[in-house]
Amino acid sequence: MPFTETAKPHVLALFRVVVGVIFASHGAASLFGILGGAAGTHGGTVATGVWPYWYAAVIQLVGGALVALGLGTRVAALISSGSMAYAYFTVHAKVALWPLQNGGEPAALYSWAFLLIVFTGPGAWALESLFTARRTRTAGVAAA
């Protein structure tokens, strides 16, 4: 088996963790004012309950953390991808078509990165694999 095939689940896991942690950092910045705070607030936070900014920040924090940990990865990645597609088309695309012109590169890249995770799965090191392994073992014992 070629090295690329044996390394694939580990590289996917690294990709998932990095994307998830950086995405969660955006949510933490917007909700708690850390890491420079919400964009355009000079270290501040987004107001609680304000559509769509506060909800986007919650999706970023929770979705990013779940993806990074590998818990409910595909569902969390699908919701995260959708939220970034929504952000791109409702905020950025109104300014100009191309992401380079409208400042929407992060939204576009996150949307596609999370969509990739939906289809590839979490890769190695996902916490959800612990629950799947336990369920498989329990089912095997019950069947015996």
N, C-alpha and C positions, 0 to 999 in steps of 0.2 A: 504494500500500500504506500503510495507516495506521501512524502512529508506534508504536502499541502492538505491532503485529506485527513491525516491524523491531527493536524493543527487546527483545522476548520472550526470545531466546536469551541476551542479555547479562544481563537481570534474573535469569533462571534460573541463570546462571553465578555471579552475585553471591550469590544465595540459597545455592547449593551450597557456595561457598567459605566463607561466614560460618557456616553450619551445621556444616560439616566442621571448621573451625578451632576453634570453641567446643567441639564434641564431643571433638576430640582433646585439648583443654586439660583436660577432665575426666579423661581417661585419664592424661595426663602428671602431673597433680596426684596421682592415686591411686598411680601407679607410682613416681614420683620425689620426691614430697613438695614439689613446687614450687607456686607460685600458691596457697598456703594448705594444700596437702596434701589427703589424702583426707578426705571428709566425716566428721566426728565424731572425727578423730584429732589435732586441734590441730597440724596441720603434718606429720603422719606419713604413712606409706604403708600400703597394704594388704599383708598378708603374702603372699609368693610362693606361688602354687599353691592358695590358699584359694578354694574354690568358694562362691559364684559371683563374689565380688568381684574377685579378681585377673584372672579370665578376662574379666569385664566391662570392666575397665580396659584390658586388652590390645585388646579389640574397639574400645573407644572411641578409643584412641590410633591404632591401625593403620587402622581403618575411617574415622575422621574425617580422617586424613591422606590416605588414598586418595580419599575423596570430595572433599576440598578441592582436591587436585591434578587430579582428573578422570581417575584411572587405575582401571580396573575399577569404574567408578562404580556401575553398577546392582547388581553383585554385592555390593560393599562396603556399599551403602546397604540392600540387602535383609537382610544379616546384622546390620547396625547397628539397623535397624528391629525385627527379630525380638528382638534382645537387650533392647531397651527395652520391647517388649511383654511379654517374659518378666519383666523387672524390675517392671513395673507390676502384673502379675497375681499374681506370687509374693510381692512385698514390700508394695506399697502397697494393693492392693485388699483385702487381709486386714484392714486398719485401718478402711476405710470405702469406699463405692462411688465417690463423687465425688472427682476429683483435688484439688479445693480443700480437701476434708476430710482426705485421706490423704497430702498432700505429694507426690503423684505427677505434678504438672503437667509438670515437665521430662521425665520418662519418657514420658508420653503425647504431648507435643508433638514430642519427638525421634522417637518411633515413627512418627507421622503425617508428619512432615517428610521422613524418610528414605523412607517409602513413596511419597510424592509424587515424590521424586528417582528412585526405581526406574522409575516410569511416564513421567516427563518426559524422563529422560536428563540428561546433564551440562550441556547448553546450550553456550554458546560457551566458548572458552579452555580446554577440557579437553585435558590432555596426551595422552589416548588418541586424540584426533583427529589428532595428528601421526603416530601409527603407522598409523591407518586411511588417511590421505592417502598415506603412503609405500607401503603395500600396494597401494592402488589404482593409483598411478603405476607400480609394479613390474609389476603384472598387465597393465597397458596396454602396457608396453614388451614384455613376454614374448609377448603376443598378436599384436603387430605383426610 
